[in-house]
Amino acid sequence: MTSGVVDVRAIDLLAVQRHVDAVLEDFLAGKARAGAGRGHPAEVVQTVRDFLAAGGKRIRALLCVVGWHAAGGHGDVASAVRVAASLELFVAFALIHDDIMDDSASRRGRPAVHRVMRARLGAGERAERLGAGGALLVGNLALMWAQELLHTAPIESGRQRLVHGLYDAMLEEVMYGQYLDVMGTGRGADDVEAALRIIRYKTATATIERPLQLGAAVAGADEATMEVFTRLGLPLGEAFQLRDDLLDVFGSPDGACAAGLSDLREGKRTVLLALGLQNADLVQRERLGRLVDRAGLHECEAAEIRDILLATGARQETERMITSRYEQVLRVLDGAGFPSSADRALRGLAVKATRYTS
């Protein structure tokens, strides 16, 4: 580990984000030029560009670079930034596919990619099927390009195997998490542990733990540092997803993030909903069963669901779970002995992940 290392410099996270975005733009511009020379459809690269430009907090990319700093990385940070940029293309792949499986109408305030593809083909069942297929292929290309970015990162030869192994593990974990989310586990929707299991596979590892470990591996971290990032990453990743689930249903107090209907319409297996069902009386449970997982759910019905989630204490318990995990992260950081710049950045990102409003 890096205990005892003193570093008074701050990590400029905004500059890191700009650097990551520049790598992505340069890479995709190269893909556009190569594709034009081979007669490839230009809208594929542009679709990925538009998806990346629509927003996103780049939290995985930031954590990757901060992980490099925390593990004592020095000199040129370009390798870590390229791996970080790769993570953003991986996220694009995962979200595009997730939206297809959920038939989500929008992502980041814009129509979901499969809906955009469908609109290009007109109306009807055939357009719907082909639009989903087109988006599936765009997502596949985003994953292929993510791995190309990874494999062309100038990582020291002795560290490549670990970096690539961690990346492969992350891919596998997300696939298993998505499978559990789509297929279920054979348990009821009120099973909190089943909902947490989906979070751990689908979100906690890929959002926090693996990005930190990937940056650390590029820097040549030891096993002890990797273990710290597991103890830090899993609770922070869970808190991140719990907050996201709350925001989707209730929005944020400042109005920056509006309450939505997507999770409720899709009947998403969230901890929030599981707690509501677990704590509900017979009347409340019956109403939740009738209202949740209805494509035609109206706002007035969603308001009734929110009232039940408040009355059963599900919202308050989810908030307590977030706070508990955030405090666990702080305890890990207190004993980690990271350089002060990395420690400050990690504490700031922990706040961003658990308390963000948009």
PyMOL commands that set and color helices and strands:
alter all, ss='L'
color gray80, all
select helices_A, chain A and resi 13-38+42-53+59-70+78-102+113-120+125-151+157-183+192-219+223-250+262-266+271-279+282-291+299-311+314-336+340-355
alter helices_A, ss='H'
color red, helices_A
select strands_A, chain A and resi 106-107+110-111
alter strands_A, ss='S'
color yellow, strands_A
deselect
rebuild
show_as cartoon
